[in-house]
Amino acid sequence: MVKTHSNIINYFFILFLLILNACQLQEPQKSHGIAFLKNRSDKLILNKSNKNDVINIIGQPHSMGINNTNEWIYIERVLTKGSYHKLGQNILKENNLLLLNFNKYGILEKKSFFDKNDKNFVKFSQQETVNDISQKSFIEKFLSSLKQKMYKR
């Protein structure tokens, strides 16, 4: 009887090893936007590629310029899970942006590629704008504080 019990344990151990062997150790990724944006942007040729070529290679743009419809913007963002000491928080693996400018005939004039290291060079103003119109009156402040106290319970 002891011999069969050890055989069952051995079978379970072998089964456990087979299950673990089938698991892949790939990191989980959440992606948003166009996959492999850098590789696709390398296929675009300045002063030769047109809007149709760009749509065939990359696809429709995520957004266009506010005042200029000849400015197309493509985004790629990949998040992955952090290691154990980060407690599984999401870590930004890739954050790419491709900015394409076309001339009035639809020919690619300029392409700019920005990765996650380029985002550190953007400078923002530290000044704050005070809006006197949206200042709350005494009654509005008093009622909002009462509302906050009421919902805390």
Summary of the structure (lengths in Angstrom):
residues: 153
radius of gyration: 27.8
end to end distance: 63.4
largest distance: 87.0
contacts: 317
relative contact order: 0.13
helix: 37%
strand: 26%
